[in-house]
């Protein structure tokens, strides 16, 4: 009997953690387009930095 009680408590604990994580992620997530634009701008800054350092040529940038 104690085995099933402990198993149930562990199961409820895991379920509570998963539900809390899913609810928090749903409210804190940024829109996909905003994330894509942030990545694109970061890539452009990296290309500009590589161009300034002479790692790549103007035709590659």
MMTF fields as JSON, N, C-alpha, C and O atoms, coordinates in Angstrom:
{
  "mmtfVersion": "1.0.0",
  "mmtfProducer": "UNKNOWN",
  "numBonds": 243,
  "numAtoms": 244,
  "numGroups": 61,
  "numChains": 1,
  "numModels": 1,
  "chainsPerModel": [1],
  "groupsPerChain": [61],
  "chainIdList": ["A"],
  "bondAtomList": [4, 2, 8, 6, 12, 10, 16, 14, 20, 18, 24, 22, 28, 26, 32, 30, 36, 34, 40, 38, 44, 42, 48, 46, 52, 50, 56, 54, 60, 58, 64, 62, 68, 66, 72, 70, 76, 74, 80, 78, 84, 82, 88, 86, 92, 90, 96, 94, 100, 98, 104, 102, 108, 106, 112, 110, 116, 114, 120, 118, 124, 122, 128, 126, 132, 130, 136, 134, 140, 138, 144, 142, 148, 146, 152, 150, 156, 154, 160, 158, 164, 162, 168, 166, 172, 170, 176, 174, 180, 178, 184, 182, 188, 186, 192, 190, 196, 194, 200, 198, 204, 202, 208, 206, 212, 210, 216, 214, 220, 218, 224, 222, 228, 226, 232, 230, 236, 234, 240, 238],
  "bondOrderList": [1, 1, 1, 1, 1, 1, 1, 1, 1, 1, 1, 1, 1, 1, 1, 1, 1, 1, 1, 1, 1, 1, 1, 1, 1, 1, 1, 1, 1, 1, 1, 1, 1, 1, 1, 1, 1, 1, 1, 1, 1, 1, 1, 1, 1, 1, 1, 1, 1, 1, 1, 1, 1, 1, 1, 1, 1, 1, 1, 1],
  "groupList": [{"groupName": "UNK", "atomNameList": ["N", "CA", "C", "O"], "elementList": ["N", "C", "C", "O"], "formalChargeList": [0, 0, 0, 0], "bondAtomList": [1, 0, 2, 1, 3, 2], "bondOrderList": [1, 1, 2], "singleLetterCode": "X", "chemCompType": "L-PEPTIDE LINKING"}],
  "groupTypeList": [0, 0, 0, 0, 0, 0, 0, 0, 0, 0, 0, 0, 0, 0, 0, 0, 0, 0, 0, 0, 0, 0, 0, 0, 0, 0, 0, 0, 0, 0, 0, 0, 0, 0, 0, 0, 0, 0, 0, 0, 0, 0, 0, 0, 0, 0, 0, 0, 0, 0, 0, 0, 0, 0, 0, 0, 0, 0, 0, 0, 0],
  "groupIdList": [1, 2, 3, 4, 5, 6, 7, 8, 9, 10, 11, 12, 13, 14, 15, 16, 17, 18, 19, 20, 21, 22, 23, 24, 25, 26, 27, 28, 29, 30, 31, 32, 33, 34, 35, 36, 37, 38, 39, 40, 41, 42, 43, 44, 45, 46, 47, 48, 49, 50, 51, 52, 53, 54, 55, 56, 57, 58, 59, 60, 61],
  "secStructList": [7, 2, 2, 2, 2, 2, 2, 2, 2, 2, 2, 2, 2, 2, 2, 2, 2, 2, 2, 2, 2, 2, 2, 2, 2, 2, 2, 2, 7, 7, 7, 2, 2, 2, 2, 2, 2, 2, 2, 2, 2, 2, 2, 2, 2, 2, 2, 2, 2, 2, 2, 2, 2, 6, 1, 1, 7, 6, 6, 6, 7],
  "xCoordList": [0.812, 0.0, 0.859, 0.552, 1.906, 2.779, 3.47, 3.707, 3.788, 4.421, 3.535, 4.023, 2.232, 1.325, 1.128, 0.96, 1.147, 1.014, 2.229, 2.085, 3.418, 4.643, 4.671, 5.048, 4.277, 4.237, 3.261, 3.562, 2.1, 1.112, 1.639, 1.45, 2.289, 2.846, 3.917, 3.954, 4.774, 5.811, 5.167, 5.579, 4.161, 3.463, 2.793, 2.89, 2.108, 1.468, 2.505, 2.277, 3.622, 4.684, 5.245, 5.44, 5.504, 6.024, 4.993, 5.341, 3.726, 2.669, 2.561, 2.385, 2.662, 2.577, 3.731, 3.538, 4.926, 6.087, 5.923, 6.213, 5.457, 5.261, 4.19, 4.372, 3.093, 2.018, 2.49, 2.211, 3.197, 3.701, 4.665, 4.626, 5.524, 6.48, 5.763, 6.111, 4.774, 4.041, 3.25, 3.195, 2.646, 1.885, 2.796, 2.454, 3.943, 4.874, 5.447, 5.611, 5.753, 6.323, 5.303, 5.674, 4.044, 3.013, 2.814, 2.508, 2.979, 2.757, 4.004, 3.888, 5.19, 6.425, 7.048, 8.041, 6.494, 7.104, 6.893, 5.817, 7.936, 7.804, 7.33, 7.56, 6.686, 6.216, 7.385, 8.505, 7.101, 8.145, 8.775, 9.986, 7.974, 8.511, 9.49, 10.508, 9.194, 10.102, 11.413, 12.485, 11.328, 12.542, 13.364, 14.586, 12.699, 13.4, 14.1, 15.23, 13.438, 14.054, 15.261, 16.258, 15.175, 16.308, 17.507, 18.64, 17.258, 18.341, 18.928, 20.147, 18.072, 18.534, 19.406, 20.448, 18.987, 19.786, 21.125, 22.147, 21.116, 22.366, 23.309, 24.515, 22.769, 23.598, 24.173, 25.334, 23.375, 23.883, 25.009, 25.992, 24.872, 25.948, 27.215, 28.319, 27.064, 28.241, 28.92, 30.148, 28.14, 28.715, 29.452, 30.566, 28.841, 29.505, 30.801, 31.804, 30.78, 31.982, 33.072, 34.242, 32.698, 33.685, 34.252, 35.438, 33.412, 33.864, 34.853, 35.876, 34.555, 35.444, 36.781, 37.81, 36.781, 38.017, 38.801, 39.93, 38.222, 38.92, 38.829, 39.579, 37.933, 37.784, 37.104, 37.434, 36.149, 35.472, 35.606, 35.829, 35.467, 35.553, 34.192, 33.165, 34.199, 32.953, 31.997, 30.781, 32.538, 31.661, 30.999, 29.93, 31.625, 31.026, 29.978, 29.054, 30.135, 29.193, 27.919, 26.981],
  "yCoordList": [-1.197, 0.0, 1.266, 2.238, 1.241, 2.425, 2.649, 3.791, 1.575, 1.697, 2.516, 3.41, 2.215, 2.911, 4.364, 5.233, 4.631, 6.009, 6.833, 7.966, 6.268, 6.97, 7.151, 8.215, 6.125, 6.207, 7.294, 8.064, 7.353, 8.376, 9.772, 10.693, 9.947, 11.252, 11.697, 12.857, 10.776, 11.105, 11.47, 12.432, 10.704, 10.986, 12.346, 13.096, 12.668, 13.98, 15.101, 16.17, 14.863, 15.867, 16.147, 17.301, 15.085, 15.242, 15.943, 16.83, 15.551, 16.188, 17.673, 18.496, 18.023, 19.429, 20.236, 21.364, 19.665, 20.364, 20.568, 21.647, 19.535, 19.651, 20.682, 21.484, 20.667, 21.625, 23.048, 23.955, 23.251, 24.587, 25.078, 26.249, 24.198, 24.57, 24.931, 25.918, 24.144, 24.422, 25.722, 26.476, 25.991, 27.231, 28.448, 29.475, 28.344, 29.468, 29.729, 30.886, 28.679, 28.843, 29.454, 30.222, 29.128, 29.645, 31.143, 31.849, 31.635, 33.055, 33.891, 35.086, 33.299, 34.064, 33.99, 34.669, 33.194, 33.007, 34.247, 34.843, 34.626, 35.749, 35.213, 34.045, 36.035, 35.582, 35.105, 35.602, 34.148, 33.562, 34.604, 34.581, 35.508, 36.527, 37.448, 37.838, 37.793, 38.656, 37.939, 38.54, 36.659, 35.878, 35.783, 35.935, 35.53, 35.432, 36.738, 36.723, 37.866, 39.163, 39.414, 39.985, 38.994, 39.177, 38.358, 38.837, 37.119, 36.272, 36.88, 36.91, 37.366, 37.957, 39.184, 39.344, 40.054, 41.244, 40.861, 41.487, 39.84, 39.376, 38.843, 39.085, 38.121, 37.609, 38.754, 38.702, 39.779, 40.933, 41.633, 42.056, 41.757, 42.365, 41.522, 42.064, 40.199, 39.332, 39.488, 39.511, 39.595, 39.782, 41.114, 41.181, 42.179, 43.488, 43.444, 44.033, 42.755, 42.645, 41.857, 42.241, 40.762, 39.984, 40.783, 40.68, 41.57, 42.415, 43.465, 43.711, 44.076, 45.095, 44.499, 45.171, 43.272, 42.625, 42.023, 41.572, 42.008, 41.477, 39.968, 39.371, 39.346, 37.889, 37.489, 36.46, 38.309, 38.044, 39.276, 40.385, 39.068, 40.174, 40.818, 40.288, 41.971, 42.704, 41.901, 41.979, 41.132, 40.344, 39.184, 38.721, 38.72, 37.646, 38.18, 37.467, 39.426, 40.009, 40.374, 40.883],
  "zCoordList": [0.0, 0.0, 0.0, -0.691, 0.76, 0.819, -0.529, -0.921, -1.228, -2.544, -3.478, -4.17, -3.503, -4.402, -3.986, -4.84, -2.708, -2.235, -2.657, -3.117, -2.5, -2.904, -4.416, -4.905, -5.157, -6.617, -7.069, -7.982, -6.43, -6.778, -6.458, -7.253, -5.327, -4.97, -5.963, -6.373, -6.336, -7.323, -8.661, -9.309, -9.07, -10.324, -10.316, -11.287, -9.218, -9.11, -9.09, -9.654, -8.453, -8.419, -9.799, -10.179, -10.546, -11.909, -12.785, -13.565, -12.661, -13.452, -13.117, -14.016, -11.85, -11.445, -12.02, -12.473, -12.003, -12.563, -14.067, -14.585, -14.768, -16.214, -16.554, -17.469, -15.837, -16.105, -15.829, -16.613, -14.73, -14.408, -15.481, -15.86, -15.971, -17.015, -18.311, -18.959, -18.689, -19.924, -19.835, -20.807, -18.705, -18.551, -18.559, -19.145, -17.919, -17.882, -19.272, -19.66, -20.026, -21.364, -22.319, -23.207, -22.151, -23.044, -22.85, -23.81, -21.646, -21.409, -21.672, -21.943, -21.6, -21.721, -23.114, -23.377, -23.994, -25.308, -26.174, -26.17, -26.916, -27.832, -29.184, -29.498, -29.97, -31.284, -32.151, -32.037, -33.002, -33.842, -34.76, -34.983, -35.288, -36.196, -35.474, -36.045, -34.241, -33.476, -33.203, -33.28, -32.885, -32.652, -33.929, -33.897, -35.056, -36.334, -36.688, -37.175, -36.445, -36.73, -35.83, -36.273, -34.581, -33.666, -34.14, -34.107, -34.584, -35.094, -36.365, -36.529, -37.265, -38.518, -38.266, -38.9, -37.342, -37.026, -36.412, -36.692, -35.582, -34.982, -36.055, -35.998, -37.032, -38.121, -38.951, -39.357, -39.204, -39.952, -39.199, -39.808, -37.876, -37.079, -37.156, -37.221, -37.15, -37.254, -38.609, -38.685, -39.673, -41.006, -41.067, -41.586, -40.541, -40.528, -39.725, -40.126, -38.606, -37.767, -38.502, -38.468, -39.162, -39.911, -41.079, -41.391, -41.716, -42.82, -42.319, -42.958, -41.189, -40.623, -40.189, -40.27, -39.738, -39.29, -40.451, -40.261, -41.648, -42.803, -42.937, -43.71, -42.205, -42.278, -43.58, -44.17, -44.027, -45.292, -46.175, -45.689, -47.462, -48.406, -48.618, -48.192, -49.285, -49.529, -50.404, -50.228, -51.342, -52.22, -51.473, -51.871, -50.401, -49.606, -48.633, -48.242, -48.256, -47.298, -48.024, -47.409]
}
